Amino acid sequence: MSPDQTRLDTPLAGARALARLNDAARAHAYDIDALPWAGGVDRERMFFPEDQMPLAFVPSWQLLREDEARQANQWYACAVSEQFIFLEEAFLVPAVQALLRTKETKRDHALCEALETFVVEEQKHGEMFRRALVCADAERYGQTSSSSSSSSSRPAPFYTPARAGVAFGALCLRLPTIFVAWPWLGMILEEKTIAYHRAYERAVTAGASLDPLHHAVHRFHFLDEARHVQLERVLIERLWDPATTVLKDLNRPLLFRALAQYTRPRRQSVSANIVRALGERFPRMQHLVEPLIDELMALRDDQAFQRQIYGHDAIPQTFRALQSRPELHGIDVVAPDFAAHHAAMVHS
């Protein structure tokens, strides 16, 4: 049974499950130099599966010319790279490193090995996405250095995290055993990686012409993240499940608010920032900028968008884990597809 097929009703926090994760990490280790960097990117192709872009769900998307839609798609791929660098290096890695410093973690050698491997792999991912950014747009991202150890040192023209998410992240980094909702955000992030990989595979199988380098980057990313989803489940079982009702009541609204910045489009979201950049690049589009952003805001209540991007089809393991914990069923406030899928499961 592969790491991403583990039954969700089987506890993972035991030493045997951790040993399997550690064995899988050693068996499937790879060097990012194996990616086809020498070929660069194909600027005549889309970089990202269109059905994973919020912009593709708004009516006015059909008004864009081919070159405008291609540019938006390529920028979105860059924004996804920016987002992974920030969330993995500025949020997940420091939180895991803080957890590694606790006495309880130090006593568990299998967990320490899994977490230390996680840190190494996420740092490798950061380097991989930095290289992809430079290949995609050397002028914009050329100052992104391979020797950079801080995500704050690279330019991020499209991904602008909300203040609430940044503040929540800071709390998790300082007190990872008190603000225990962070593994849930980690699990969602890791499982979105799987969704992206599968979207690439579907698109290519259907005949879409996608940039080979970006396809490879997301395939290699998936190789680690399918296992990281299981590690996040371990952390949920060890940090969230034993937490007191008071701690869960403290964490729940923080989790919902942090998640909302992705499921509830903002005027400073990636897609809105890309629309503004399109207006600057293509004067013809200037009159479409505000209508496009208004349509993006309307996706908050668009069932097809919610189901495709942050619904059960996108993150099924996370949804099933949430459904098994009644204290988190209120997440449908920021993830509307949760309520619909949960009702269907109850009545099936």
N, C-alpha and C positions, 0 to 999 in steps of 0.2 A: 504493500500500500504506500503510495507516494505521500509526501508531507501535506499536499493540498487536498488529499482525499480522506484524511483522518476523520472518523465519526465525531460529530460535535457533542455527542452524549458521552464521550469517553474522556475522562479527566487527563490533562496533559502535564500537570505539574509534578508528577512523580519523576524519580531519578531515571527510570527506564526510558520514559518518553524523551527526556532531555538528552539521554545518551544517544537515542536514535537521531535526534536533530543534529547533534554534534558529529555523529558518523556521516550523516548526509552532507554536512558542510564541508568536511574534509574530502569526501568522495567527489563532490561536484564543484570544487574550487576552480576558478579560471582567472586568467590574466587579461585585463582589458586591452592589452596590445594585440590580442587575437582578433579584435574588431577590424573591419575594413577601412581604417582611417585614411590610407593612402589615396583611395578613390575620391575622398571628399564627398560633397553632397551634389545631388542633381537638382539644380534650381528650376528646372522645367517641370518638376513633379511636385505633388503635394508631399508634405513631410509627415502628416498625421492623419489618422482615420477621420473622415469628415463627420461620421455619426457620433464622435466623442466631443465635438465642439458645440458649446452652447449657441454660438452664432448660427449654426446650421438649423436650429429649431425656430428661428424667428422668420416671419413672412418676408421681410425685406432682403433676406439673404439671397433670394432669387433675383434681385435687381442688380447684384454685383456682376461685373464683367469677369471673364475667366481669369485675367491677370490680377484683378483685385481680390477675388476669392482665393487664388493661389497664394498671394502675399499674406492675406489674413491667416490662412492655414499654416504657412511657414512660421509666422510670428507666434501662432498659438503653440506650435511644437516647441519653440524657444521658451515660451512662458512656462510650459510644463517642465522643461529642464530647470528653469529658474526655481520653480516651486519645489521640485524634488531636492535641489541643493539646499534651499532654505530649511524646509521641514525636516529633512534627514539630518543635516549637519548642525542647524541652530536649535533644533527642538528634540528630536528623538535621541541623537547621539549624546548630547549633554545630559538628558534625563537618565539614560542608561548608565552613563559614567557616574552620575550621582548615586544611582542605586547600587552600583558596584562598590561604592565606598561605605555602604552600611554594613554593620556587623553581621546581620542576618544573612546577607548575600555572601559575604566572605566565607561563611561557614559551609556554603553549598557549592562544592567544587564543580559539579556538572552545570549548575546555573551560571557560575562565573565564566566557565569556558564558553557557554552559549552566548552570554552577553558580550564577552570580549570579542568573539568572532563576529557578532552583530556589528560592533563598532568598526572593526576593520573593514567589513563588507560595505557598510554605509559610507565610509570614507572613500572606498574604491568607487562607489557609485557617484559620489560627488565629483571625482576626477573625470569619470566617464562623461558625465553631463557637461562639465566644463569644456571638455574637448569637443563635444557635439555642438556647443554654443559657438565656439571659435570657428569650427568648420562651417556652420550655418551662416554666420555673419561676423567675419573677422573685424570689420570696422566698428561694429557695435560692441562686440565682446572681446576685442583683442587684448584688453587689459586684464582679462581673466587669466590669471597665472596658474600653471600647473603646480607651482610650489606654494600656492596660497592655502593656508590652513583655516581661513575664516570665511564663512559665507558672506559676511558683510563687506568683504573686499572686492566682490565682483559686482558689475553693474546689473541691475534688475529693472529694466524699463517697463516691463509689463506686469510682473507679479508684485503686488503691493499688499502684504498681509494686513488685515484689520487690526486696530489697536487692541480690541478685546482678545483676539487670538494671541497676540504678542504678550499681553499681560498675563494671560492664563499660562502660556509657555514659561514665562519667568517664574511663576509660582511653582510649577512642576519641577523646574530645574533646581530650585532651592529646597523643596520639600517633596521629593518624589514618592514618599510613603504616606503623605498626608493628602496631597492633591493627586488622587489615584485614578483620575479619569483619563490620564494621558495614554495608557495602553489602548484604550478604545479608539482614540484618534489615530494611534499608530496602526492599529489593525485595519481601520478604514483606508488609510494611506497605502498600506502594503497591498490590500486587496484590490484597490484601484489600479495598481501596477499590473495585476493579473488581468483585469478587465481591458487595460490598454493593449497588452500583448495579444489577447484573444481578438480584439478589434482589428489589429494589424493582420492577423492570420486570416480572419474572415474577409477583410477587404482585398488582400492579395489573392486569396482563393477565388474571389468573385471577379477578378480581373482588374482591380484598381492599380494604377501606376503610382506607387509610393516610393519615396526615396529609400534606397537600400540601406544607407548608413543609419538613418533613424529607425528603420525596421530592426536592424541588428542591435542597436542600443537598447531598445525596449525588450527585445528577446533576451539579451544577456541580463538585463535588470530583473526580469521575471524569474530567472534561474535561482536567484537568491531570495526574492521576495515571497515566492510561494512558501518557502520554509519560514520566513520571518512572520507570516500570518500566524503560524502555529506557535512561534515564540511569544507573540503578543497575547495569544490565548493563555499561555503559561502565566504571563504577567497579570492578566486579568484574574485568573484563578488564585494567584498569590497575593495580589494587592487589592483588587476590587471586591471579590467575593467575601473575604473575611472582614471587610471594613464594617464599622458600626453604622447604624442607621443615620446617626448624626453626620458622619463623614460622607456617606452617600448623598445625603440631602445637601451638603455643602458642595459636592462635586457635580451633581447632576445639572444644575443650571449653567455651570461653567462649561461643561461638555456640550450642552445644547447650543450655547451662544457661540462657542468656537466652531462647531460644525456648521452653523447657520451661514457663516461667511462663504461657504462653498455651495450649499444647497439653495440659498436665498440670494440671488444676484444683487450685487451692490453697484453703485455708480463709479466706484473705483476698483471694480473687479478686473480680472485679466481681459475678459472679452470687451468690456467698456473701454479699457485703455487701448486695446487694439483698434476699436472703431475710431477713436480719436486720432490714432496714428494713421489710419487709412485716410481720414479727412485731410491730414497734412500731406500725405504722399500723393493722393489723387484729388486734385481740386474739384473734379466732377462730383465727388462724393460728399463734399462739405454739407450740402443740404440734407444728406441722409444721416448725418452723425446723430443728432438728437432723436429722430424717429427710431433708429436702430437701438440706441441705448434704452429708450422707453420700452421697446419690444423685449429687450433683454430683461428688464425689471418685471415684465409680465410673466416670465418663465417661472416665477415663484409658484404660480398656480397652474402650470402646464403639466398635465399628468404624463404625457409622453416624454417630456424632458426629465421629469423627476424619476420616472421608471428607468430610463436609459442611462442617466448619468449617476444618480445616487439612489437607485432603487434596488430591489431584490435581484434583478438580472445582473446588476453591476457588482454588488458586494453580497452575494448570497450567504457566505459563511458568517459575516458580521451580522446580517439580519437574523440568522438562526440563533446566534449567540445572544443577541439582544432580546429575542422573543422568549428565551429561557430565563430571562431576568425581569420579572414584572415591574421592578422599581425603575426600569428604563423605558417602559412602554410609552411614556410621554414624549419620546423622541419624535413622534409623528408631528409635533409642532414645527420642527425644522426639517423633517424628512417625511413628507406626506405619503410616499409610497409604502412606508412601514405600516401605517394603519390599514391600508387596502390589502396588503399581503397578509398581515396578521389576521384580519377578518376572514380572508379566504382560507387560511390554514385552520382556523378554529371551526369553520363550517364544512371542511372537507372530510 
